[in-house]
């Protein structure tokens, strides 16, 4: 339902980026048991009745009808995004995602076909979204490849199999880590060395054997570090989200041989998954979150940025 409210924003983003040849992907996901009923006053949906350790809220186990509704929701959200002119969709099967919850033995205790085949829901979502996207648009997947809970969760070995299974149906695969019990492993601060996902990403890239380009995520904030990951064969592309919040002109700055404004990985103002829905800012970039207040943004501000 929330995707229906994004149409105008997606269209506005596309219009702003199109003159620069920038690709715009709409992110689609469902938080499942890691959401909150505080505002909806409706039960949380989940693969099984496993509470979120952060909130201790007990979800309802999804019925066949609930699963069908989720599939239709992804279809309708994709149609809305396509109508807004986006270049593709990124599906979220990351640390806070219902799709990851179906993949994991920590949260999927079902005895039906969605439990005996834990990849089934994600396969069906991928097929549904691909069918709605049509030709010429990108289908990307953000996939948790290590929940750091090896007693029952997704391990690198399991994730390598998942990635190889999904790869032929994707155009891009971003390797992330984290899950129900390890939220801090997804977006750590400066206490964790940048590039912490490098070896995990390399392992997944080897598993897909060139079937899909692999993106490295994990506190990469330095352009030389990013280039080193590419040169070393860790990945095919590097995600630098926080670095480009700190310096939206990062790509142009590096190409010009100048030093970008640094991201210090403090996580103080750029948190996006917050129920308060704050404006995304940056302690080093006072313009972050206030870009639309400038009548004439610097030329190239959005050039080469993948939204």
Secondary structure as GFF3:
##gff-version 3
##sequence-region A 1 307
A	DSSP	three_ten_helix	2	6	.	.	.	ID=ss1
A	DSSP	alpha_helix	7	18	.	.	.	ID=ss2
A	DSSP	beta_strand	25	28	.	.	.	ID=ss3
A	DSSP	three_ten_helix	32	34	.	.	.	ID=ss4
A	DSSP	beta_strand	45	46	.	.	.	ID=ss5
A	DSSP	beta_strand	60	61	.	.	.	ID=ss6
A	DSSP	alpha_helix	64	83	.	.	.	ID=ss7
A	DSSP	beta_strand	88	93	.	.	.	ID=ss8
A	DSSP	alpha_helix	98	103	.	.	.	ID=ss9
A	DSSP	alpha_helix	113	116	.	.	.	ID=ss10
A	DSSP	alpha_helix	120	133	.	.	.	ID=ss11
A	DSSP	beta_strand	138	144	.	.	.	ID=ss12
A	DSSP	alpha_helix	156	167	.	.	.	ID=ss13
A	DSSP	beta_strand	172	176	.	.	.	ID=ss14
A	DSSP	three_ten_helix	183	185	.	.	.	ID=ss15
A	DSSP	alpha_helix	198	208	.	.	.	ID=ss16
A	DSSP	beta_strand	213	216	.	.	.	ID=ss17
A	DSSP	alpha_helix	223	231	.	.	.	ID=ss18
A	DSSP	beta_strand	237	238	.	.	.	ID=ss19
A	DSSP	alpha_helix	241	246	.	.	.	ID=ss20
A	DSSP	alpha_helix	250	255	.	.	.	ID=ss21
A	DSSP	three_ten_helix	291	293	.	.	.	ID=ss22
###
